[in-house]
Amino acid sequence: MERKYLFGIEDGGRTAGMVSYFFVIGWSIGYFGFHQPNKTSLSAFHLRQSLFLYLTFLTIWFGSSIIANAMGQSSAMVSLFYFRIVLTVAFLALWATGLSAASNSSEKGIPVLGQLAQSVFAFI
């Protein structure tokens, strides 16, 4: 059976991996547009990595807001501001690492979160 590729692109999963790092729309395009018609281990690897990275970032971001609001102190809000700066810088560094690995067609996991992402989202 002949495989059909979106837009005629045959790349072994590289495009799906790269596109998946561009949040919700990119992940959806990578999964439904590139991964579903041509399932490769590279595209599945990076789809798992990027999904776990985004979900972890959003959970920590909104979870810290809930905790700071529950504390109700102005000093907690100042601490939250600096925590979010550090969190955003760390996220951008991990995001760049994942995107770089996807563009190089390597299955190199994101530091700290990579192995956990592969086990949590093994169904992708």
C-alpha positions as CSV (number, residue, x, y, z in Angstrom):
1,M,0.0,0.0,0.0
2,E,1.4,3.4,-1.0
3,R,1.7,6.0,1.8
4,K,0.2,9.4,1.3
5,Y,2.1,12.4,2.5
6,L,0.6,15.8,3.3
7,F,1.7,18.3,0.7
8,G,3.9,15.7,-0.9
9,I,6.5,15.9,1.9
10,E,8.3,12.7,2.6
11,D,10.8,13.3,5.4
12,G,10.7,10.4,7.9
13,G,8.8,12.4,10.6
14,R,11.0,15.4,10.8
15,T,8.3,17.9,9.8
16,A,5.8,16.6,12.2
17,G,8.4,16.8,15.0
18,M,9.4,20.4,14.2
19,V,5.8,21.6,13.8
20,S,4.7,20.0,17.0
21,Y,6.8,22.5,19.0
22,F,4.6,25.4,18.0
23,F,1.9,25.0,20.7
24,V,-1.6,23.9,20.1
25,I,-2.1,24.6,16.4
26,G,1.4,23.3,15.5
27,W,0.9,20.2,17.6
28,S,-2.4,19.5,16.0
29,I,-1.1,20.0,12.5
30,G,1.9,17.8,13.4
31,Y,-0.3,15.0,14.8
32,F,-3.3,15.0,12.5
33,G,-1.6,16.3,9.3
34,F,1.8,14.6,9.3
35,H,1.8,11.9,11.9
36,Q,-1.5,10.1,11.3
37,P,-0.9,9.5,7.6
38,N,2.7,8.4,8.1
39,K,3.5,7.2,11.6
40,T,7.2,7.2,12.3
41,S,9.1,6.8,15.6
42,L,10.7,10.2,15.1
43,S,7.4,12.1,14.8
44,A,5.9,10.2,17.7
45,F,8.9,10.9,19.9
46,H,8.8,14.7,19.4
47,L,5.0,14.8,19.6
48,R,5.3,13.2,23.1
49,Q,8.1,15.6,24.1
50,S,6.4,18.8,23.0
51,L,3.0,17.8,24.5
52,F,4.6,17.0,27.9
53,L,6.6,20.2,27.8
54,Y,3.6,22.4,27.2
55,L,1.4,20.6,29.8
56,T,4.1,20.8,32.4
57,F,4.7,24.5,31.7
58,L,1.0,25.3,31.9
59,T,0.4,23.2,35.0
60,I,3.2,25.0,36.9
61,W,2.2,28.4,35.6
62,F,-1.4,28.2,36.6
63,G,-0.7,26.1,39.7
64,S,1.7,28.8,41.1
65,S,-1.1,31.4,40.5
66,I,-3.5,29.4,42.5
67,I,-1.1,28.9,45.4
68,A,-0.1,32.6,45.4
69,N,-3.7,33.7,45.4
70,A,-4.4,31.4,48.3
71,M,-1.6,32.9,50.3
72,G,-3.1,36.4,49.6
73,Q,0.1,38.3,50.5
74,S,1.7,40.9,48.3
75,S,5.1,39.4,48.9
76,A,3.8,36.2,47.3
77,M,2.9,38.1,44.2
78,V,6.4,39.6,43.9
79,S,7.9,36.1,44.4
80,L,5.4,34.8,41.8
81,F,6.6,37.4,39.3
82,Y,10.2,36.4,39.6
83,F,9.3,32.7,39.6
84,R,7.5,33.1,36.4
85,I,10.5,34.8,34.8
86,V,12.7,31.9,35.7
87,L,10.0,29.4,34.6
88,T,9.6,31.1,31.2
89,V,13.4,31.2,30.6
90,A,13.7,27.5,31.5
91,F,10.7,26.7,29.2
92,L,12.3,28.6,26.3
93,A,15.6,26.7,26.8
94,L,13.9,23.3,26.9
95,W,11.7,24.3,23.9
96,A,14.8,25.4,21.9
97,T,16.5,22.1,22.8
98,G,13.6,20.0,21.6
99,L,13.1,22.0,18.4
100,S,16.8,21.7,17.6
101,A,16.7,17.9,18.1
102,A,13.6,17.7,15.9
103,S,15.2,19.8,13.1
104,N,18.3,17.6,13.2
105,S,16.1,14.4,13.0
106,S,17.5,13.0,16.3
107,E,15.5,11.4,19.1
108,K,17.3,13.3,21.8
109,G,15.0,13.9,24.7
110,I,14.4,17.2,26.5
111,P,16.6,17.4,29.6
112,V,14.9,16.6,32.9
113,L,11.5,15.8,31.3
114,G,12.3,13.7,28.3
115,Q,12.2,10.2,29.8
116,L,9.1,10.9,31.7
117,A,7.3,12.2,28.6
118,Q,8.1,9.0,26.7
119,S,6.5,6.9,29.4
120,V,3.5,9.1,30.2
121,F,2.5,9.5,26.5
122,A,3.5,6.1,25.3
123,F,0.1,5.8,23.5
124,I,1.0,8.4,20.9
